Amino acid sequence: MARVTGIGGVFFKARDPKALGAWYRDHLGLDVQEWGGAALRWGTPENPGGTTAWSLFAGDTMHFAPSAAPFMVNYRVDDLVALLQSLRERGCNVLAGPERSEYGNFGWVLDPEGNKVELWEPPAGE
């Protein structure tokens, strides 16, 4: 069965992304980059090069729409097509996907409380 295998990223809105990013850099040591986030590196025997993205978005971003939540979690999945099919068959509110990009395959679903969830199947070998 297709399943979540980890957290690919945590994204949240900020009134002032640059200032908040500087706070996280200066006080928590995150290596916040120009794109507005940081790549948190970790590894396991199965995935020695694992990364979780941490990213700030402007407060008026539509990236989380239709959710009104100020955050969105990106979950790594092992078989996006099968997972999206299963979600649709179970009556879940699948917003889109699969969408393919150089970064892998993506899909989006709303949970029962209206939070947008991003599903990500990394490219093979990542």
PyMOL commands that set and color helices and strands:
alter all, ss='L'
color gray80, all
select helices_A, chain A and resi 17-28+80-89
alter helices_A, ss='H'
color red, helices_A
select strands_A, chain A and resi 4-14+37-41+51-58+71-77+93-101+104-110+116-121
alter strands_A, ss='S'
color yellow, strands_A
deselect
rebuild
show_as cartoon
